[in-house]
Amino acid sequence: MANALLDVQDVVIRFGGIVALDHVAFTVPEGTVCGLIGPNGAGKTTLFNCLSRLYIPNEGDIRFKEQSILSTPAHAMADLGIGRTFQNLALFPSMSVVKNIMVGGHHTKRSDFLSNALRLPTVTREEHDLEEQAWELVDYLGLHEVAHLPVAALSFGLQKRVELGRALASHPKLLLLDEPAGGLNHDDIDGLGKQIQQIRDDRGVTVLLVEHHMSLVMAISDKVVAIDFGRKIAEGTPAEVQRDPEVIRAYLGTEDAQ
Ligand SMILES: Nc1ncnc2c1ncn2[C@@H]1O[C@H](COP(=O)(O)OP(=O)(O)OP(=O)(O)O)[C@@H](O)[C@H]1O
């Protein structure tokens, strides 16, 4: 088994009287796709928000590359090597596809306000590098034909691909995908699944995927973690988790299992 890139250790989150995460612990081995599943209200988004430092756990620790991330501010997560996409897209609708992808790489550049204002040569070079990298991602994600269009003119499926490109522009070691299949049709979902596996294999990116679309999770995950009412109820290969009695019970009678 590969080393754990992410190690979630006994995380507890309480909102008033609600225990949204109750001693959740699991690891994500480097170079794998890990699926995080659970019925509505299970705590998946809350866990994602802990991983991107929007929430602070009441108890427990989250370790990335063997270091705790709990004192790292949310805006510094990209510098650490953790990228994410959002359930509701967070793009700039009137900006072109390529410019949106460039935004994702900005944190990797060092120019300050003054050098930007003066357009010093270092700034021009950095912009050039960002643009070159954005074009590489445009090609990689099959967005060439729409690269100059404003994002608002694209189908939802293509907009989701742009968001993936923007997250990849920050060179993440770990990519957090929050319901990437939400709102996509069947063909788009097949394409997305292949793309996520390629991102793992070609770019060495480890992926943690929160997703309701069960067939996608089971098809592309190396490992699946299931939570229900804030507790981990199963962890293992897709086949192991699919036949786990607690998982079957949690999904029975819900509309989540697809
Ligand atoms: N900011 C908050 N304040 C109070 N309660 C919250 C907050 N965020 C989440 N909760 C509660 O925590 C629990 C877990 O919610 P969470 O959104 O993490 O579930 P989820 O698994 O992501 O659900 P879904 O699949 O519907 O997105 C729920 O009971 C929810 O109502």
Ligand as a Chemical Component Dictionary entry (heavy atoms), coordinates in Angstrom:
data_LIG
# 
_chem_comp.id                   LIG 
_chem_comp.type                 NON-POLYMER 
_chem_comp.pdbx_formal_charge   0 
_chem_comp.three_letter_code    LIG 
# 
loop_
_chem_comp_atom.comp_id 
_chem_comp_atom.atom_id 
_chem_comp_atom.alt_atom_id 
_chem_comp_atom.type_symbol 
_chem_comp_atom.charge 
_chem_comp_atom.model_Cartn_x 
_chem_comp_atom.model_Cartn_y 
_chem_comp_atom.model_Cartn_z 
_chem_comp_atom.pdbx_ordinal 
LIG N1  N1  N 0 -22.910 25.338 9.175  1  
LIG C1  C1  C 0 -23.711 24.433 9.740  2  
LIG N2  N2  N 0 -24.454 24.731 10.840 3  
LIG C2  C2  C 0 -25.247 23.815 11.422 4  
LIG N3  N3  N 0 -25.376 22.538 10.999 5  
LIG C3  C3  C 0 -24.678 22.188 9.901  6  
LIG C4  C4  C 0 -23.814 23.099 9.209  7  
LIG N4  N4  N 0 -23.247 22.449 8.148  8  
LIG C5  C5  C 0 -23.746 21.189 8.187  9  
LIG N5  N5  N 0 -24.599 21.036 9.229  10 
LIG C6  C6  C 0 -25.278 19.787 9.611  11 
LIG O1  O1  O 0 -24.305 18.789 9.657  12 
LIG C7  C7  C 0 -24.797 17.568 9.121  13 
LIG C8  C8  C 0 -23.931 17.109 7.960  14 
LIG O2  O2  O 0 -24.171 17.956 6.840  15 
LIG P1  P1  P 0 -23.322 17.897 5.481  16 
LIG O3  O3  O 0 -23.781 19.037 4.636  17 
LIG O4  O4  O 0 -21.892 17.794 5.789  18 
LIG O5  O5  O 0 -23.823 16.528 4.851  19 
LIG P2  P2  P 0 -23.555 15.952 3.385  20 
LIG O6  O6  O 0 -23.172 14.523 3.580  21 
LIG O7  O7  O 0 -22.604 16.804 2.669  22 
LIG O8  O8  O 0 -24.988 16.051 2.718  23 
LIG P3  P3  P 0 -25.387 16.277 1.166  24 
LIG O9  O9  O 0 -25.094 14.994 0.489  25 
LIG O10 O10 O 0 -26.852 16.546 1.261  26 
LIG O11 O11 O 0 -24.590 17.438 0.638  27 
LIG C9  C9  C 0 -26.248 17.824 8.755  28 
LIG O12 O12 O 0 -27.057 17.429 9.836  29 
LIG C10 C10 C 0 -26.275 19.318 8.551  30 
LIG O13 O13 O 0 -27.570 19.823 8.796  31 
# 
loop_
_chem_comp_bond.comp_id 
_chem_comp_bond.atom_id_1 
_chem_comp_bond.atom_id_2 
_chem_comp_bond.value_order 
_chem_comp_bond.pdbx_ordinal 
LIG N1  C1  SING 1  
LIG C1  N2  SING 2  
LIG C1  C4  DOUB 3  
LIG N2  C2  DOUB 4  
LIG C2  N3  SING 5  
LIG N3  C3  DOUB 6  
LIG C3  C4  SING 7  
LIG C3  N5  SING 8  
LIG C4  N4  SING 9  
LIG N4  C5  DOUB 10 
LIG C5  N5  SING 11 
LIG N5  C6  SING 12 
LIG C6  O1  SING 13 
LIG C6  C10 SING 14 
LIG O1  C7  SING 15 
LIG C7  C8  SING 16 
LIG C7  C9  SING 17 
LIG C8  O2  SING 18 
LIG O2  P1  SING 19 
LIG P1  O3  DOUB 20 
LIG P1  O4  SING 21 
LIG P1  O5  SING 22 
LIG O5  P2  SING 23 
LIG P2  O6  DOUB 24 
LIG P2  O7  SING 25 
LIG P2  O8  SING 26 
LIG O8  P3  SING 27 
LIG P3  O9  DOUB 28 
LIG P3  O10 SING 29 
LIG P3  O11 SING 30 
LIG C9  O12 SING 31 
LIG C9  C10 SING 32 
LIG C10 O13 SING 33 
# 
